[in-house]
Amino acid sequence: MAAIQTVPQHLQRCNFDPILPRHGVVTLFGYGTSICVERGHLTIEDGIGKQRRYARFPRVGHGLKRLVVIGSDGLVSLTALRWLADQGAAFVMLDRDGKVLLTTGPVRPSDARLRRSQALAESTGAALQLTRELIAQKLSGQEKVARDKLKRLDIASCISSFRSQVDADKGTSTIRQCESLGAKAYWSAWRMVPVAFPRNDLRRIPSHWQVFGTRESPLTNSPRLAVNPANAILNYLYAILETEARLAAAALGLDPGLGVLHLDSRTRDSLACDLMEPVCPMVDAFLLDWLSKGPLKREWFFEERDGNCRLMGPFAQLIAETALNWRREVAPYAERAAHIFWASAKSKSAHLSPATRLTQSYRRMAKGKEPLPSGVKASESLRLCKLCGTHIMGRHKFCSECAPTNSKEALIVAARKGRIAAQTPQVLARLGEKQRSHRLAERDWNPAGQPDWLDDKAYTQKIHPHLADVTISTIALTLGVSLPYASDIRAGRRRPHPRHWLSLARLVGALPHS
């Protein structure tokens, strides 16, 4: 009896798709995620079913800055965490709903005096100073987005008034109130921001997915558990920003949980949330640019039974690749917070101040270099066909298969608009006036004034053949006729009135030499 062929329990890794860092970030998702070290190399694996991915990174030349894991199905070894710490790379773990579960980064030496001054910030006045600076920057950023991106000058003016109140010598409670009122006005300008999808996907998406809507989810009365793609993307971007704020605070020796603006909570790191505030408008502008560049695909999202909108793994991977952008933007604010806390410390050293590990400002100043420029890089969003959602290259808006269909539809729409525009009273009045002027010119024209040589034969043989070298607009301008009529004259579909023959003869140089 022949032996029964056994079913392989593990697929051959040679058939796995490779994982390559993009912008220094690797994102893992799916099931059976594995992160470990083999023979000095970091090996990572993820995927769903037979669609598996695998990568093996050496200690030199790997280009890895962030390792982001979405979900909690899999394993990570302590050796892998040590490998990442030795390489200066951070490990981030996010839940599938975008909640930050874990962040680890390189361990840095810290000063207990700095953390003590952070804990006493309320009594020393450092908390009020930092709160005022962070919220003033946030409101300034929201004002810029409302004015430049959303084109809402009224909202921008309203936010500017709240920012001026923050700049005044106000208490923390007043600053919180100004921030709340500014946010209410700011998000009201987002309600009708359109969210485009390919035309073929429109039948498969709810109507509330096609606009940004409100930041409050009907499921939680808060931004959590978004019910449309735009808010789900924004929540994920904020989660990535929160991880970078946590890592920045920890790298400077600060306690991410001791905030100055956000109240203490066991479910969040308040200082990380504080440091996020001035960078949030940059995230918002990033999202607006992304939405304006092209449509989103239905397959990037899924809707749960309660209406909660979630991001699929491949699209969440694109979002996670923006992590280093937010690290660069949050770094100056984290260092500013450390300096404010240090300045309020009673036992601070006279000649030492917190290190600028994130921006390397001291080192750049010592070398006479300019500070690192700010500004978020433009998103590399996928260009999709507006009709079917297929990935396209270049500046095209439609794929090769949908372009003819769109061109035909565009011509039909343009023709319909043209027919409607041609029947307006103003157009009909101008047309009637033009027709009357032509009839008067024909009536007043005297054939006796026509040269003897200029007859039908001369027009057919000497004038019309040379009109092919003259532009339609020149013919129309010379005769005072419309462009379609001039086109018919040049093509031979129409023969102009004999009163025009002499003008055409001069135009093509067909006059006889005297």
C-alpha positions, 0 to 999 in steps of 0.5 A, a space after each residue: 500500500 502506497 504511503 499517503 502524502 503528508 500535508 506540509 505544515 509550513 510553507 517554504 520561505 523561499 516562496 514568501 514575498 520580501 519585506 523591505 523598509 519604506 522610509 525606514 519603517 517596516 509594518 507587520 500585520 496579519 496572523 502568525 507574526 514572528 520577530 526573532 533573531 537567527 544567527 545575528 540577523 533579525 528575521 520577521 514574518 507575517 501574512 494571512 494564510 498562504 500570503 506570507 512575507 519574510 525578511 532577514 536584516 543584518 546588523 549593518 545596512 538594514 535601514 530600519 528605524 521603526 518596526 510597527 506591528 498591527 495586531 496581537 497574534 504572533 510572537 516577539 523574542 527578547 533577543 529581537 527587542 535587544 537587537 532593535 535597541 542595539 540598532 537604535 530602532 523602535 518597536 511599536 505595537 498597535 491594536 487593530 482599532 489604532 490604539 497604542 499598545 506598546 512602544 519601546 525605544 533605545 534606552 538613554 541615561 536620564 536625570 532624576 532632577 529633570 523628572 522631579 521638576 516635571 512632577 513639580 511643574 504645576 507648582 513652579 509655573 512650568 506647566 502653565 508656560 508649556 501649556 500656553 506654548 503648545 496650545 498657541 502653536 496648535 491654534 496657529 496651525 489650525 488657523 493656517 489649515 482653515 485658511 490655506 487648505 479649507 479656504 474658510 477665512 471666517 473659521 480662521 479668524 475665529 481661531 485667531 481670536 482664541 489664539 490671542 486669548 491664549 497668548 495673554 496671561 491666562 490660567 490653564 483652565 482658560 487655555 483649555 477652554 480656548 483650545 476646546 472652542 477653537 477645536 469646535 470651530 475648526 472641525 466644523 469646517 471639515 464637515 463637508 470635505 469630500 472623500 472620493 472613491 472610484 465610480 465602480 465602488 460607489 454602489 458598495 459604500 455608505 453615503 456617509 463615507 463620502 464626506 468627512 463628517 464630524 469627529 464625534 463617532 455616534 458609537 462612542 460620542 468621541 473620536 474613537 471607533 470612527 464610522 467613516 474612512 476619513 476619520 479612521 485614517 486620522 485616528 491611525 495617523 494620531 496613533 502613529 504620532 502618539 507613539 513618536 511623542 512617547 518615544 521622544 519623551 522617553 529619549 529625553 528622560 521625561 516621564 510620558 505619563 506626567 502631563 501638564 495639559 491633559 489630566 492624569 489617566 491610567 489609560 494614556 500617557 498624558 505628556 505624550 498627548 500634550 506633545 502631540 497638540 502642536 503637531 496635530 494640525 500638520 497631520 490634518 494637513 497631511 490627510 487633506 493633501 492625501 484626500 485631494 490627490 485621488 480616490 480611496 479604494 473600498 478594499 482598503 476598509 472594512 465595516 464591522 457589524 456595529 458600523 465601525 470603520 477599520 483599516 485593512 492591513 496593506 493600507 494601514 502599512 502605508 499610514 505607518 510609513 509616515 512615522 519618521 515624519 512625525 518624529 521630526 515634527 514632535 522632536 523640537 516640542 519635546 526638547 522645548 518641554 525638557 528645557 522648560 522643566 529643567 529651567 524650573 528645577 531648584 537643583 539644576 547645574 549652572 552649566 548643564 542643560 538637557 541634551 538635544 538628542 532628537 534634533 542635535 541642535 547643540 551639535 549643529 550650532 557648534 558646527 555652525 550649521 542651520 537647524 533642521 528644517 521643519 515641514 512634512 514631506 508630501 504623501 506618496 499616495 497611490 494614484 488610482 483610476 477614478 473609474 475602476 480604482 486600478 493603480 496607475 502611473 504618471 499624471 493620468 486620471 484614468 487607466 487605459 481601459 477606462 480612458 475611452 469610456 471617460 472620454 466618450 462620457 465627457 464629450 457627451 456631457 460637454 455637448 449637452 452643456 454646449 447645446 444648453 448654453 447655445 439656447 440662452 437668450 443672450 446667445 440667441 440675441 448675439 446670433 440674431 444680430 450677427 445674422 442680420 449684419 451678414 444679410 445686410 452685407 450680402 444685400 449691399 454687396 455689388 457684384 460689379 465691384 468684383 475683379 474680372 478674374 475672380 470667378 468660381 474657377 479662380 476660387 476653386 483652383 487658385 484660392 481654396 487649395 491654399 487655405 489648407 496652409 492657413 489656420 482656422 482662427 485666421 480665416 474666421 478673423 479675416 472674414 468675421 465668421 465663426 470658427 466652425 464656419 471657417 473650418 467648413 470653408 477650409 475643408 471645402 464643406 462650405 463655399 463662402 459668399 463671393 464678397 469674401 473671395 477677394 479677402 481670401 485671395 489676399 490672405 493666401 497671396 493669390 492676387 494676380 501680378 499687375 
